[in-house]
Every structure is written in C-alpha cells, then in structure tokens.
Amino acid sequence: MAGRLTSLLGGWRHHPPLRRRWTELAAGAAGMAPAERRALAEEARRLRGDLDLFLMAARRSVGDPPLPLPPGTDWSWRPLPFCASLPGRGLAAPAAGAGLGPGISVWHDLPGAPLVVAQHPGPQGDDLPAFSLHLESFALAGQGYAALSFALPQEALAGLDTSFILQVATVSAVEAPATTYLRLNVEHGPDTERVLRDLGSAAPGEAMRAETGFDLGFVPMNPRRLAKIWLDVIVEKPGANALRLHDLVISRHRRADV
C-alpha cells in the first residue's frame, strides 16, 4: 500500500492535470453511464482510503507526545487512533470482529451487540494523546464480555524472543465498577499462547494509570515461528457501563540479567 500511495502522490505532484481529473469527473458524473459511474466511485473510495491513512500517519508523526518508556526500550508503539482522527469515528452495534481502524477490532459475545465504540477527544494532559477510545455497553447485567483488540505491527516481532518483556502502559476510566483485563495473545506456528492480567480497579469516573508487564520468558513460545501478537483490553460482564481508554502504549525491553 505504501508503494502505491507514494506512486499516486508522486504522480499528482509532477502531473498537475491528474489533480484536476476528479473535479472534471464530478462535474460530468450526472451524464455518465451507470456502470462507468460505479467503477469510478469504487476507484475514488480506494484512493480516499489510501489518502486518509497517509494523513493519519502524518498527523501522528507531528503530534504524538513523548512516550513513557521503561529503561532499555528498543521498540515502542502507541496505536494510531490515539494520535490521529479516524476517517470514520466509530461503530454502533458492531459484529464480533468488526474493524475500527488499522489493526484494531471489537470483540464481544453480547446478544444483539448492544455496544457503541467511538473515538473522542482525549482529556487534557501534557502526557496524554489527542484522542481516546470509548467502548459503551448497554448490555444486561451479568452478560458476557466486550473487548478492544490491538494487533502489534510486524516490527514488534523482529528479533523478539523469550529474553524480552512486553510492557503495556494504560490510562483508563470506567463509569461504573467493572472487572477489566489485559490479555496478550502470541501466535507461533499453529499454536496461540494467551496470558491474562488483571488491569486493576479504580473509582468510577476516575482515570487509572497502570503498567503491566508480560515476561515472555514464561510464555511457552517458539520465537522462530512467531506469526502475530495482539493485545485485548477486556471488560467482563460490562452491563450498562463505559470504558474510556485514554492511552495505550506498548513497548519491549530485555529482561535484566541476574
């Protein structure tokens, strides 16, 4: 996708007539044959998606505040929707596995999907990013779970082995008491290992900061067969509640020699 986008932008810079193409097509859309109009509309949607992703990445590189990193960190990542506006701001009644943005999905087992997931401006704070992700539930008490899932980029897997610790820094709040967890999922070959951590509890409405470590030395994985790692932020039996995830930063560093 990056190569395609570079080619497109380069063409637009060096061939001004291409920049006028869509203006002219819009002016003549009413007189087009339906098949031609549908084909051009699909081309425009693909191009808009590429440009939206580029703008998100550009805004992140300019506006991302400093990350709270442990000593010895050699890689860190804050998911893009905390730093740049999403082209579509949210999902209502999402199906399990619905995508919210690049590498981000919503999972649940709630009948009727009584959920709204949306991006909102973040709270004021010098060390907090520009946006928050809100997961609002209207489920009956005692039902199932709801989760936001973040797929780590491939560079997180480069050179990763059991001598590393993955550190997750979060800032979150809930409207009502809730049990929340972080779950690390490591796919290696045909197997997937899962490690669950209790995120802790805070008074409703108050922001809670937490740092959670996943020591890969205790994860029975084959580093040579690593395929995918993702992190789930889970609310158990959410009921009528809202999780406000103000920040999430994942980093890695080697375990200290003892």
MARLUMRO-105602 format. One record per residue (C-alpha): residue number from 1; x, y, z; residue in one letter. Coordinates in steps of 0.05 Angstrom, whole numbers, plus 32768, in hexadecimal, padded with zeros to 4 digits. Last residue first. Layout:
<marnus>
<marnu><pos>NUM</pos><X>X</X><Y>Y</Y><Z>Z</Z><code>A</code></marnu>
...
</marnus>
This chain:
<marnus>
<marnu><pos>258</pos><X>819B</X><Y>7F14</Y><Z>82E9</Z><code>V</code></marnu>
<marnu><pos>257</pos><X>8199</X><Y>7F31</Y><Z>82A2</Z><code>D</code></marnu>
<marnu><pos>256</pos><X>8164</X><Y>7F66</Y><Z>8299</Z><code>A</code></marnu>
<marnu><pos>255</pos><X>812B</X><Y>7F52</Y><Z>826B</Z><code>R</code></marnu>
<marnu><pos>254</pos><X>8130</X><Y>7F71</Y><Z>8227</Z><code>R</code></marnu>
<marnu><pos>253</pos><X>8102</X><Y>7FAA</Y><Z>8214</Z><code>H</code></marnu>
<marnu><pos>252</pos><X>80C0</X><Y>7FB0</Y><Z>81EE</Z><code>R</code></marnu>
<marnu><pos>251</pos><X>808C</X><Y>7FE6</Y><Z>81E9</Z><code>S</code></marnu>
<marnu><pos>250</pos><X>8040</X><Y>7FEC</Y><Z>81E4</Z><code>I</code></marnu>
<marnu><pos>249</pos><X>801E</X><Y>802F</Y><Z>81F1</Z><code>V</code></marnu>
<marnu><pos>248</pos><X>7FD3</X><Y>8035</Y><Z>81FE</Z><code>L</code></marnu>
<marnu><pos>247</pos><X>7FB1</X><Y>8076</Y><Z>820E</Z><code>D</code></marnu>
<marnu><pos>246</pos><X>7F6D</X><Y>8094</Y><Z>8220</Z><code>H</code></marnu>
<marnu><pos>245</pos><X>7F46</X><Y>8053</Y><Z>821F</Z><code>L</code></marnu>
<marnu><pos>244</pos><X>7F01</X><Y>8067</Y><Z>8237</Z><code>R</code></marnu>
<marnu><pos>243</pos><X>7ED9</X><Y>8029</Y><Z>824A</Z><code>L</code></marnu>
<marnu><pos>242</pos><X>7E8E</X><Y>8035</Y><Z>824F</Z><code>A</code></marnu>
<marnu><pos>241</pos><X>7E59</X><Y>8011</Y><Z>8277</Z><code>N</code></marnu>
<marnu><pos>240</pos><X>7E14</X><Y>7FF2</Y><Z>8274</Z><code>A</code></marnu>
<marnu><pos>239</pos><X>7E27</X><Y>7FA9</Y><Z>827D</Z><code>G</code></marnu>
<marnu><pos>238</pos><X>7E72</X><Y>7F9E</Y><Z>8270</Z><code>P</code></marnu>
<marnu><pos>237</pos><X>7E74</X><Y>7F54</Y><Z>8284</Z><code>K</code></marnu>
<marnu><pos>236</pos><X>7EC0</X><Y>7F52</Y><Z>827C</Z><code>E</code></marnu>
<marnu><pos>235</pos><X>7EE1</X><Y>7F8E</Y><Z>825B</Z><code>V</code></marnu>
<marnu><pos>234</pos><X>7F1C</X><Y>7F78</Y><Z>8231</Z><code>I</code></marnu>
<marnu><pos>233</pos><X>7F57</X><Y>7F9E</Y><Z>8213</Z><code>V</code></marnu>
<marnu><pos>232</pos><X>7F74</X><Y>7F6C</Y><Z>81E2</Z><code>D</code></marnu>
<marnu><pos>231</pos><X>7FBC</X><Y>7F6D</Y><Z>81CA</Z><code>L</code></marnu>
<marnu><pos>230</pos><X>7FD5</X><Y>7F4E</Y><Z>8189</Z><code>W</code></marnu>
<marnu><pos>229</pos><X>8012</X><Y>7F28</Y><Z>8173</Z><code>I</code></marnu>
<marnu><pos>228</pos><X>801A</X><Y>7F06</Y><Z>8130</Z><code>K</code></marnu>
<marnu><pos>227</pos><X>8044</X><Y>7ED4</Y><Z>810A</Z><code>A</code></marnu>
<marnu><pos>226</pos><X>807D</X><Y>7EBE</Y><Z>8138</Z><code>L</code></marnu>
<marnu><pos>225</pos><X>809A</X><Y>7E7D</Y><Z>811F</Z><code>R</code></marnu>
<marnu><pos>224</pos><X>80E3</X><Y>7E89</Y><Z>812F</Z><code>R</code></marnu>
<marnu><pos>223</pos><X>80D1</X><Y>7EA4</Y><Z>8174</Z><code>P</code></marnu>
<marnu><pos>222</pos><X>80B0</X><Y>7E61</Y><Z>8188</Z><code>N</code></marnu>
<marnu><pos>221</pos><X>8082</X><Y>7E70</Y><Z>81C2</Z><code>M</code></marnu>
<marnu><pos>220</pos><X>8076</X><Y>7E56</Y><Z>8209</Z><code>P</code></marnu>
<marnu><pos>219</pos><X>806B</X><Y>7E9B</Y><Z>8229</Z><code>V</code></marnu>
<marnu><pos>218</pos><X>8090</X><Y>7EA2</Y><Z>826C</Z><code>F</code></marnu>
<marnu><pos>217</pos><X>80CF</X><Y>7EC0</Y><Z>824D</Z><code>G</code></marnu>
<marnu><pos>216</pos><X>80A0</X><Y>7EEE</Y><Z>8227</Z><code>L</code></marnu>
<marnu><pos>215</pos><X>8098</X><Y>7F18</Y><Z>8265</Z><code>D</code></marnu>
<marnu><pos>214</pos><X>8057</X><Y>7F3F</Y><Z>825B</Z><code>F</code></marnu>
<marnu><pos>213</pos><X>8059</X><Y>7F7F</Y><Z>8284</Z><code>G</code></marnu>
<marnu><pos>212</pos><X>801F</X><Y>7FAC</Y><Z>8296</Z><code>T</code></marnu>
<marnu><pos>211</pos><X>8024</X><Y>7FF6</Y><Z>82A5</Z><code>E</code></marnu>
<marnu><pos>210</pos><X>7FE4</X><Y>8016</Y><Z>82BE</Z><code>A</code></marnu>
<marnu><pos>209</pos><X>7FC7</X><Y>805C</Y><Z>82C1</Z><code>R</code></marnu>
<marnu><pos>208</pos><X>7F7F</X><Y>8063</Y><Z>82D8</Z><code>M</code></marnu>
<marnu><pos>207</pos><X>7F53</X><Y>809E</Y><Z>82C6</Z><code>A</code></marnu>
<marnu><pos>206</pos><X>7F1A</X><Y>80AA</Y><Z>82F6</Z><code>E</code></marnu>
<marnu><pos>205</pos><X>7ED2</X><Y>80A4</Y><Z>82DE</Z><code>G</code></marnu>
<marnu><pos>204</pos><X>7EC2</X><Y>8066</Y><Z>8307</Z><code>P</code></marnu>
<marnu><pos>203</pos><X>7EF7</X><Y>805B</Y><Z>833D</Z><code>A</code></marnu>
<marnu><pos>202</pos><X>7F2F</X><Y>8030</Y><Z>8323</Z><code>A</code></marnu>
<marnu><pos>201</pos><X>7F3B</X><Y>7FE6</Y><Z>8319</Z><code>S</code></marnu>
<marnu><pos>200</pos><X>7F74</X><Y>7FBB</Y><Z>8301</Z><code>G</code></marnu>
<marnu><pos>199</pos><X>7F8A</X><Y>7FA8</Y><Z>82BB</Z><code>L</code></marnu>
<marnu><pos>198</pos><X>7F88</X><Y>7F5E</Y><Z>82CD</Z><code>D</code></marnu>
<marnu><pos>197</pos><X>7FB9</X><Y>7F3A</Y><Z>829F</Z><code>R</code></marnu>
<marnu><pos>196</pos><X>7FAC</X><Y>7F01</Y><Z>826F</Z><code>L</code></marnu>
<marnu><pos>195</pos><X>7FE0</X><Y>7EDD</Y><Z>8246</Z><code>V</code></marnu>
<marnu><pos>194</pos><X>7FCC</X><Y>7EB8</Y><Z>8207</Z><code>R</code></marnu>
<marnu><pos>193</pos><X>7FF6</X><Y>7E89</Y><Z>81DC</Z><code>E</code></marnu>
<marnu><pos>192</pos><X>7FE1</X><Y>7E7B</Y><Z>8195</Z><code>T</code></marnu>
<marnu><pos>191</pos><X>7FF8</X><Y>7E3C</Y><Z>8170</Z><code>D</code></marnu>
<marnu><pos>190</pos><X>7FFA</X><Y>7E2A</Y><Z>8126</Z><code>P</code></marnu>
<marnu><pos>189</pos><X>803D</X><Y>7E4E</Y><Z>811B</Z><code>G</code></marnu>
<marnu><pos>188</pos><X>8047</X><Y>7E82</Y><Z>8150</Z><code>H</code></marnu>
<marnu><pos>187</pos><X>800C</X><Y>7EAF</Y><Z>8162</Z><code>E</code></marnu>
<marnu><pos>186</pos><X>8016</X><Y>7ED7</Y><Z>81A2</Z><code>V</code></marnu>
<marnu><pos>185</pos><X>7FD8</X><Y>7EF5</Y><Z>81C3</Z><code>N</code></marnu>
<marnu><pos>184</pos><X>7FE0</X><Y>7F26</Y><Z>81FD</Z><code>L</code></marnu>
<marnu><pos>183</pos><X>7FA2</X><Y>7F31</Y><Z>8226</Z><code>R</code></marnu>
<marnu><pos>182</pos><X>7F96</X><Y>7F70</Y><Z>824E</Z><code>L</code></marnu>
<marnu><pos>181</pos><X>7F5C</X><Y>7F6E</Y><Z>827F</Z><code>Y</code></marnu>
<marnu><pos>180</pos><X>7F22</X><Y>7F96</Y><Z>829A</Z><code>T</code></marnu>
<marnu><pos>179</pos><X>7EF0</X><Y>7F87</Y><Z>82D1</Z><code>T</code></marnu>
<marnu><pos>178</pos><X>7EBD</X><Y>7FBE</Y><Z>82D6</Z><code>A</code></marnu>
<marnu><pos>177</pos><X>7EA2</X><Y>7FF2</Y><Z>8307</Z><code>P</code></marnu>
<marnu><pos>176</pos><X>7E7B</X><Y>8028</Y><Z>82E2</Z><code>A</code></marnu>
<marnu><pos>175</pos><X>7E90</X><Y>8061</Y><Z>82B3</Z><code>E</code></marnu>
<marnu><pos>174</pos><X>7ED4</X><Y>8043</Y><Z>82A4</Z><code>V</code></marnu>
<marnu><pos>173</pos><X>7F18</X><Y>8064</Y><Z>829B</Z><code>A</code></marnu>
<marnu><pos>172</pos><X>7F58</X><Y>8055</Y><Z>8277</Z><code>S</code></marnu>
<marnu><pos>171</pos><X>7FA2</X><Y>8068</Y><Z>8270</Z><code>V</code></marnu>
<marnu><pos>170</pos><X>7FCC</X><Y>802E</Y><Z>8259</Z><code>T</code></marnu>
<marnu><pos>169</pos><X>8016</X><Y>801B</Y><Z>8256</Z><code>A</code></marnu>
<marnu><pos>168</pos><X>8024</X><Y>7FD6</Y><Z>8239</Z><code>V</code></marnu>
<marnu><pos>167</pos><X>806A</X><Y>7FB8</Y><Z>8240</Z><code>Q</code></marnu>
<marnu><pos>166</pos><X>8081</X><Y>7F7D</Y><Z>8217</Z><code>L</code></marnu>
<marnu><pos>165</pos><X>80BC</X><Y>7F5C</Y><Z>8239</Z><code>I</code></marnu>
<marnu><pos>164</pos><X>80F2</X><Y>7F3C</Y><Z>820F</Z><code>F</code></marnu>
<marnu><pos>163</pos><X>8122</X><Y>7F01</Y><Z>8219</Z><code>S</code></marnu>
<marnu><pos>162</pos><X>80EF</X><Y>7ED1</Y><Z>81FC</Z><code>T</code></marnu>
<marnu><pos>161</pos><X>80FA</X><Y>7EE9</Y><Z>81B5</Z><code>D</code></marnu>
<marnu><pos>160</pos><X>80EB</X><Y>7F24</Y><Z>8189</Z><code>L</code></marnu>
<marnu><pos>159</pos><X>811E</X><Y>7F32</Y><Z>8152</Z><code>G</code></marnu>
<marnu><pos>158</pos><X>80E9</X><Y>7F54</Y><Z>8127</Z><code>A</code></marnu>
<marnu><pos>157</pos><X>80A5</X><Y>7F47</Y><Z>8145</Z><code>L</code></marnu>
<marnu><pos>156</pos><X>8095</X><Y>7F8F</Y><Z>8157</Z><code>A</code></marnu>
<marnu><pos>155</pos><X>80A7</X><Y>7FA2</Y><Z>810F</Z><code>E</code></marnu>
<marnu><pos>154</pos><X>806A</X><Y>7F7B</Y><Z>80F8</Z><code>Q</code></marnu>
<marnu><pos>153</pos><X>8039</X><Y>7FAC</Y><Z>8117</Z><code>P</code></marnu>
<marnu><pos>152</pos><X>8014</X><Y>7F97</Y><Z>8156</Z><code>L</code></marnu>
<marnu><pos>151</pos><X>7FCB</X><Y>7F85</Y><Z>814C</Z><code>A</code></marnu>
<marnu><pos>150</pos><X>7F9E</X><Y>7FAC</Y><Z>817D</Z><code>F</code></marnu>
<marnu><pos>149</pos><X>7F5D</X><Y>7F8C</Y><Z>8195</Z><code>S</code></marnu>
<marnu><pos>148</pos><X>7F26</X><Y>7FB3</Y><Z>81B9</Z><code>L</code></marnu>
<marnu><pos>147</pos><X>7EFB</X><Y>7F86</Y><Z>81E4</Z><code>A</code></marnu>
<marnu><pos>146</pos><X>7EB4</X><Y>7F77</Y><Z>81FC</Z><code>A</code></marnu>
<marnu><pos>145</pos><X>7E9F</X><Y>7F3F</Y><Z>822A</Z><code>Y</code></marnu>
<marnu><pos>144</pos><X>7E65</X><Y>7F12</Y><Z>823B</Z><code>G</code></marnu>
<marnu><pos>143</pos><X>7E25</X><Y>7F25</Y><Z>8260</Z><code>Q</code></marnu>
<marnu><pos>142</pos><X>7E1D</X><Y>7F30</Y><Z>82AB</Z><code>G</code></marnu>
<marnu><pos>141</pos><X>7DF6</X><Y>7F71</Y><Z>82A6</Z><code>A</code></marnu>
<marnu><pos>140</pos><X>7DD1</X><Y>7F7B</Y><Z>8265</Z><code>L</code></marnu>
<marnu><pos>139</pos><X>7DF9</X><Y>7F9D</Y><Z>822F</Z><code>A</code></marnu>
<marnu><pos>138</pos><X>7DF9</X><Y>7FE7</Y><Z>821E</Z><code>F</code></marnu>
<marnu><pos>137</pos><X>7E44</X><Y>7FEB</Y><Z>8216</Z><code>S</code></marnu>
<marnu><pos>136</pos><X>7E70</X><Y>8026</Y><Z>8203</Z><code>E</code></marnu>
<marnu><pos>135</pos><X>7EB7</X><Y>801C</Y><Z>81EA</Z><code>L</code></marnu>
<marnu><pos>134</pos><X>7EDB</X><Y>805F</Y><Z>81E5</Z><code>H</code></marnu>
<marnu><pos>133</pos><X>7F1D</X><Y>806A</Y><Z>81C2</Z><code>L</code></marnu>
<marnu><pos>132</pos><X>7F43</X><Y>80A9</Y><Z>81D5</Z><code>S</code></marnu>
<marnu><pos>131</pos><X>7F64</X><Y>80DE</Y><Z>81AA</Z><code>F</code></marnu>
<marnu><pos>130</pos><X>7F9B</X><Y>8114</Y><Z>81AC</Z><code>A</code></marnu>
<marnu><pos>129</pos><X>7FCE</X><Y>80EB</Y><Z>81D3</Z><code>P</code></marnu>
<marnu><pos>128</pos><X>7FDC</X><Y>80F3</Y><Z>821D</Z><code>L</code></marnu>
<marnu><pos>127</pos><X>801E</X><Y>810C</Y><Z>823C</Z><code>D</code></marnu>
<marnu><pos>126</pos><X>800C</X><Y>8156</Y><Z>823E</Z><code>D</code></marnu>
<marnu><pos>125</pos><X>7FC6</X><Y>8147</Y><Z>8257</Z><code>G</code></marnu>
<marnu><pos>124</pos><X>7F80</X><Y>815D</Y><Z>8243</Z><code>Q</code></marnu>
<marnu><pos>123</pos><X>7F52</X><Y>8124</Y><Z>8236</Z><code>P</code></marnu>
<marnu><pos>122</pos><X>7F50</X><Y>8103</Y><Z>81F1</Z><code>G</code></marnu>
<marnu><pos>121</pos><X>7F22</X><Y>8117</Y><Z>81B8</Z><code>P</code></marnu>
<marnu><pos>120</pos><X>7EF4</X><Y>80DD</Y><Z>81A8</Z><code>H</code></marnu>
<marnu><pos>119</pos><X>7EF9</X><Y>809E</Y><Z>817E</Z><code>Q</code></marnu>
<marnu><pos>118</pos><X>7EBE</X><Y>8070</Y><Z>817F</Z><code>A</code></marnu>
<marnu><pos>117</pos><X>7EA5</X><Y>802B</Y><Z>8192</Z><code>V</code></marnu>
<marnu><pos>116</pos><X>7E5A</X><Y>8022</Y><Z>819E</Z><code>V</code></marnu>
<marnu><pos>115</pos><X>7E41</X><Y>7FE0</Y><Z>81B9</Z><code>L</code></marnu>
<marnu><pos>114</pos><X>7E00</X><Y>7FBA</Y><Z>81C2</Z><code>P</code></marnu>
<marnu><pos>113</pos><X>7E18</X><Y>7F82</Y><Z>8192</Z><code>A</code></marnu>
<marnu><pos>112</pos><X>7DD4</X><Y>7F60</Y><Z>818D</Z><code>G</code></marnu>
<marnu><pos>111</pos><X>7DEA</X><Y>7F28</Y><Z>81BC</Z><code>P</code></marnu>
<marnu><pos>110</pos><X>7E2E</X><Y>7F39</Y><Z>81DB</Z><code>L</code></marnu>
<marnu><pos>109</pos><X>7E69</X><Y>7F0C</Y><Z>81CA</Z><code>D</code></marnu>
<marnu><pos>108</pos><X>7E9B</X><Y>7F42</Y><Z>81BD</Z><code>H</code></marnu>
<marnu><pos>107</pos><X>7ED5</X><Y>7F57</Y><Z>8190</Z><code>W</code></marnu>
<marnu><pos>106</pos><X>7EE8</X><Y>7F9A</Y><Z>8172</Z><code>V</code></marnu>
<marnu><pos>105</pos><X>7F22</X><Y>7FA3</Y><Z>8143</Z><code>S</code></marnu>
<marnu><pos>104</pos><X>7F61</X><Y>7FCD</Y><Z>813A</Z><code>I</code></marnu>
<marnu><pos>103</pos><X>7F99</X><Y>7FBE</Y><Z>8109</Z><code>G</code></marnu>
<marnu><pos>102</pos><X>7F8A</X><Y>7FFA</Y><Z>80DD</Z><code>P</code></marnu>
<marnu><pos>101</pos><X>7F49</X><Y>8018</Y><Z>80F6</Z><code>G</code></marnu>
<marnu><pos>100</pos><X>7F08</X><Y>8003</Y><Z>8118</Z><code>L</code></marnu>
<marnu><pos>99</pos><X>7F02</X><Y>7FBE</Y><Z>80F9</Z><code>G</code></marnu>
<marnu><pos>98</pos><X>7EC8</X><Y>7F90</Y><Z>810A</Z><code>A</code></marnu>
<marnu><pos>97</pos><X>7EDE</X><Y>7F4F</Y><Z>812A</Z><code>G</code></marnu>
<marnu><pos>96</pos><X>7E9C</X><Y>7F41</Y><Z>814E</Z><code>A</code></marnu>
<marnu><pos>95</pos><X>7E66</X><Y>7F68</Y><Z>8128</Z><code>A</code></marnu>
<marnu><pos>94</pos><X>7E61</X><Y>7FB1</Y><Z>813C</Z><code>P</code></marnu>
<marnu><pos>93</pos><X>7E22</X><Y>7FCE</Y><Z>815A</Z><code>A</code></marnu>
<marnu><pos>92</pos><X>7E39</X><Y>8016</Y><Z>814B</Z><code>A</code></marnu>
<marnu><pos>91</pos><X>7E7F</X><Y>8022</Y><Z>8132</Z><code>L</code></marnu>
<marnu><pos>90</pos><X>7EAC</X><Y>805F</Y><Z>8135</Z><code>G</code></marnu>
<marnu><pos>89</pos><X>7ECD</X><Y>809E</Y><Z>811A</Z><code>R</code></marnu>
<marnu><pos>88</pos><X>7ED5</X><Y>808C</Y><Z>80D1</Z><code>G</code></marnu>
<marnu><pos>87</pos><X>7F13</X><Y>80AC</Y><Z>80B2</Z><code>P</code></marnu>
<marnu><pos>86</pos><X>7F36</X><Y>80A4</Y><Z>80F6</Z><code>L</code></marnu>
<marnu><pos>85</pos><X>7F55</X><Y>80E2</Y><Z>8114</Z><code>S</code></marnu>
<marnu><pos>84</pos><X>7F9E</X><Y>80DC</Y><Z>8127</Z><code>A</code></marnu>
<marnu><pos>83</pos><X>7FC6</X><Y>80CC</Y><Z>8166</Z><code>C</code></marnu>
<marnu><pos>82</pos><X>7F9D</X><Y>809A</Y><Z>818F</Z><code>F</code></marnu>
<marnu><pos>81</pos><X>7F82</X><Y>807B</Y><Z>814F</Z><code>P</code></marnu>
<marnu><pos>80</pos><X>7FCA</X><Y>806B</Y><Z>8138</Z><code>L</code></marnu>
<marnu><pos>79</pos><X>7FDB</X><Y>8038</Y><Z>816D</Z><code>P</code></marnu>
<marnu><pos>78</pos><X>8015</X><Y>804D</Y><Z>819B</Z><code>R</code></marnu>
<marnu><pos>77</pos><X>8053</X><Y>8025</Y><Z>818D</Z><code>W</code></marnu>
<marnu><pos>76</pos><X>8097</X><Y>8018</Y><Z>81AB</Z><code>S</code></marnu>
<marnu><pos>75</pos><X>80D7</X><Y>7FF5</Y><Z>8198</Z><code>W</code></marnu>
<marnu><pos>74</pos><X>811D</X><Y>7FEF</Y><Z>81B6</Z><code>D</code></marnu>
<marnu><pos>73</pos><X>810B</X><Y>8001</Y><Z>81FE</Z><code>T</code></marnu>
<marnu><pos>72</pos><X>8147</X><Y>7FFC</Y><Z>822C</Z><code>G</code></marnu>
<marnu><pos>71</pos><X>8128</X><Y>8026</Y><Z>8264</Z><code>P</code></marnu>
<marnu><pos>70</pos><X>80DB</X><Y>8023</Y><Z>8263</Z><code>P</code></marnu>
<marnu><pos>69</pos><X>80B7</X><Y>8053</Y><Z>8233</Z><code>L</code></marnu>
<marnu><pos>68</pos><X>8082</X><Y>8088</Y><Z>8243</Z><code>P</code></marnu>
<marnu><pos>67</pos><X>8079</X><Y>80A1</Y><Z>81FB</Z><code>L</code></marnu>
<marnu><pos>66</pos><X>8085</X><Y>80EA</Y><Z>81E7</Z><code>P</code></marnu>
<marnu><pos>65</pos><X>8048</X><Y>810B</Y><Z>81C5</Z><code>P</code></marnu>
<marnu><pos>64</pos><X>8032</X><Y>80F7</Y><Z>817E</Z><code>D</code></marnu>
<marnu><pos>63</pos><X>8021</X><Y>8136</Y><Z>8157</Z><code>G</code></marnu>
<marnu><pos>62</pos><X>804E</X><Y>8137</Y><Z>8119</Z><code>V</code></marnu>
<marnu><pos>61</pos><X>8058</X><Y>80EC</Y><Z>810C</Z><code>S</code></marnu>
<marnu><pos>60</pos><X>800F</X><Y>80DE</Y><Z>811E</Z><code>R</code></marnu>
<marnu><pos>59</pos><X>7FF5</X><Y>8113</Y><Z>80EF</Z><code>R</code></marnu>
<marnu><pos>58</pos><X>801D</X><Y>80F5</Y><Z>80B5</Z><code>A</code></marnu>
<marnu><pos>57</pos><X>8004</X><Y>80AF</Y><Z>80C5</Z><code>A</code></marnu>
<marnu><pos>56</pos><X>7FBB</X><Y>80C5</Y><Z>80C6</Z><code>M</code></marnu>
<marnu><pos>55</pos><X>7FC5</X><Y>80EC</Y><Z>8085</Z><code>L</code></marnu>
<marnu><pos>54</pos><X>7FE3</X><Y>80AF</Y><Z>8063</Z><code>F</code></marnu>
<marnu><pos>53</pos><X>7FAB</X><Y>8082</Y><Z>807A</Z><code>L</code></marnu>
<marnu><pos>52</pos><X>7F77</X><Y>80B4</Y><Z>8060</Z><code>D</code></marnu>
<marnu><pos>51</pos><X>7F9C</X><Y>80B8</Y><Z>801D</Z><code>L</code></marnu>
<marnu><pos>50</pos><X>7F9A</X><Y>806C</Y><Z>8014</Z><code>D</code></marnu>
<marnu><pos>49</pos><X>7F50</X><Y>8069</Y><Z>8026</Z><code>G</code></marnu>
<marnu><pos>48</pos><X>7F3F</X><Y>80A3</Y><Z>7FF7</Z><code>R</code></marnu>
<marnu><pos>47</pos><X>7F62</X><Y>807F</Y><Z>7FBE</Z><code>L</code></marnu>
<marnu><pos>46</pos><X>7F3A</X><Y>803F</Y><Z>7FC9</Z><code>R</code></marnu>
<marnu><pos>45</pos><X>7EF9</X><Y>8066</Y><Z>7FCE</Z><code>R</code></marnu>
<marnu><pos>44</pos><X>7F08</X><Y>808D</Y><Z>7F8E</Z><code>A</code></marnu>
<marnu><pos>43</pos><X>7F15</X><Y>804D</Y><Z>7F67</Z><code>E</code></marnu>
<marnu><pos>42</pos><X>7ED3</X><Y>8030</Y><Z>7F80</Z><code>E</code></marnu>
<marnu><pos>41</pos><X>7EAF</X><Y>8070</Y><Z>7F6B</Z><code>A</code></marnu>
<marnu><pos>40</pos><X>7ED1</X><Y>806D</Y><Z>7F26</Z><code>L</code></marnu>
<marnu><pos>39</pos><X>7EB7</X><Y>8026</Y><Z>7F1B</Z><code>A</code></marnu>
<marnu><pos>38</pos><X>7E71</X><Y>8038</Y><Z>7F32</Z><code>R</code></marnu>
<marnu><pos>37</pos><X>7E6E</X><Y>8075</Y><Z>7F04</Z><code>R</code></marnu>
<marnu><pos>36</pos><X>7E86</X><Y>804D</Y><Z>7EC9</Z><code>E</code></marnu>
<marnu><pos>35</pos><X>7E51</X><Y>8018</Y><Z>7ED4</Z><code>A</code></marnu>
<marnu><pos>34</pos><X>7E1A</X><Y>804C</Y><Z>7EDD</Z><code>P</code></marnu>
<marnu><pos>33</pos><X>7E2B</X><Y>8070</Y><Z>7E9B</Z><code>A</code></marnu>
<marnu><pos>32</pos><X>7E44</X><Y>80B6</Y><Z>7EA8</Z><code>M</code></marnu>
<marnu><pos>31</pos><X>7E1C</X><Y>80F5</Y><Z>7EA0</Z><code>G</code></marnu>
<marnu><pos>30</pos><X>7E13</X><Y>8105</Y><Z>7EEA</Z><code>A</code></marnu>
<marnu><pos>29</pos><X>7E5D</X><Y>80F9</Y><Z>7EF8</Z><code>A</code></marnu>
<marnu><pos>28</pos><X>7E76</X><Y>8130</Y><Z>7EC9</Z><code>G</code></marnu>
<marnu><pos>27</pos><X>7E87</X><Y>8165</Y><Z>7EFD</Z><code>A</code></marnu>
<marnu><pos>26</pos><X>7EA2</X><Y>8130</Y><Z>7F2C</Z><code>A</code></marnu>
<marnu><pos>25</pos><X>7ECF</X><Y>8114</Y><Z>7EF5</Z><code>L</code></marnu>
<marnu><pos>24</pos><X>7EEB</X><Y>8159</Y><Z>7EE8</Z><code>E</code></marnu>
<marnu><pos>23</pos><X>7EFC</X><Y>8164</Y><Z>7F31</Z><code>T</code></marnu>
<marnu><pos>22</pos><X>7F17</X><Y>811E</Y><Z>7F35</Z><code>W</code></marnu>
<marnu><pos>21</pos><X>7F48</X><Y>8129</Y><Z>7EFC</Z><code>R</code></marnu>
<marnu><pos>20</pos><X>7F62</X><Y>816D</Y><Z>7F11</Z><code>R</code></marnu>
<marnu><pos>19</pos><X>7F99</X><Y>8150</Y><Z>7F3C</Z><code>R</code></marnu>
<marnu><pos>18</pos><X>7FAC</X><Y>8122</Y><Z>7F04</Z><code>L</code></marnu>
<marnu><pos>17</pos><X>7FB7</X><Y>815E</Y><Z>7ED6</Z><code>P</code></marnu>
<marnu><pos>16</pos><X>7FED</X><Y>8177</Y><Z>7F07</Z><code>P</code></marnu>
<marnu><pos>15</pos><X>801C</X><Y>813E</Y><Z>7EF5</Z><code>H</code></marnu>
<marnu><pos>14</pos><X>805B</X><Y>8141</Y><Z>7F21</Z><code>H</code></marnu>
<marnu><pos>13</pos><X>803A</X><Y>8148</Y><Z>7F65</Z><code>R</code></marnu>
<marnu><pos>12</pos><X>7FFE</X><Y>811C</Y><Z>7F56</Z><code>W</code></marnu>
<marnu><pos>11</pos><X>802A</X><Y>80E6</Y><Z>7F39</Z><code>G</code></marnu>
<marnu><pos>10</pos><X>8056</X><Y>80E6</Y><Z>7F77</Z><code>G</code></marnu>
<marnu><pos>9</pos><X>8019</X><Y>80E0</Y><Z>7FA3</Z><code>L</code></marnu>
<marnu><pos>8</pos><X>8000</X><Y>80A4</Y><Z>7F7D</Z><code>L</code></marnu>
<marnu><pos>7</pos><X>8043</X><Y>8082</Y><Z>7F7B</Z><code>S</code></marnu>
<marnu><pos>6</pos><X>804E</X><Y>808D</Y><Z>7FC5</Z><code>T</code></marnu>
<marnu><pos>5</pos><X>8009</X><Y>8071</Y><Z>7FD3</Z><code>L</code></marnu>
<marnu><pos>4</pos><X>8016</X><Y>8032</Y><Z>7FAA</Z><code>R</code></marnu>
<marnu><pos>3</pos><X>8058</X><Y>8027</Y><Z>7FCC</Z><code>G</code></marnu>
<marnu><pos>2</pos><X>8039</X><Y>8030</Y><Z>8011</Z><code>A</code></marnu>
<marnu><pos>1</pos><X>8000</X><Y>8000</Y><Z>8000</Z><code>M</code></marnu>
</marnus>
